[in-house]
C-alpha cells in the first residue's frame, strides 16, 4: 500500500493551492484520512482530518481557510488551501488508516509535498 501526494508548490500569500493524495495497492477499505504538516524546526502537526463518513476536524490555525475532502471511489483525499499565509509554509503529509483485508488496519504515511508561501 502506498500514499502518493501531489499539488505542492510556491504560492504568494493570499493565494490558493489544492493538495491531492491517492492510495494504491491492496486495499479493502480506508477509514480516517488526514493531512499533517511539518515546518522547518517544528514538530509535525495535524492540519485536517476526515472520517469515512466525511466528518471533518481542523487545526484552529486553518479553520475557515482550508477544506479537507475525500473521494472513496478514487481512494483519495484532498486539501483545498485558501488565503494562504507565510506560516502555512511546510512539508505536507497525507495519512490514512487502511485495511488491506477485513479486520487488519494499518496506518500509512505518504511522502511529503512542499508548500511554500511567499510574501
Helices and strands as residue ranges (DSSP letters): E 2-6, E 9-12, E 17-24, E 29-38, E 45-50, E 56-58, G 60-62, E 66-71, E 76-81, G 86-88, E 90-101, E 104-109, E 113-118
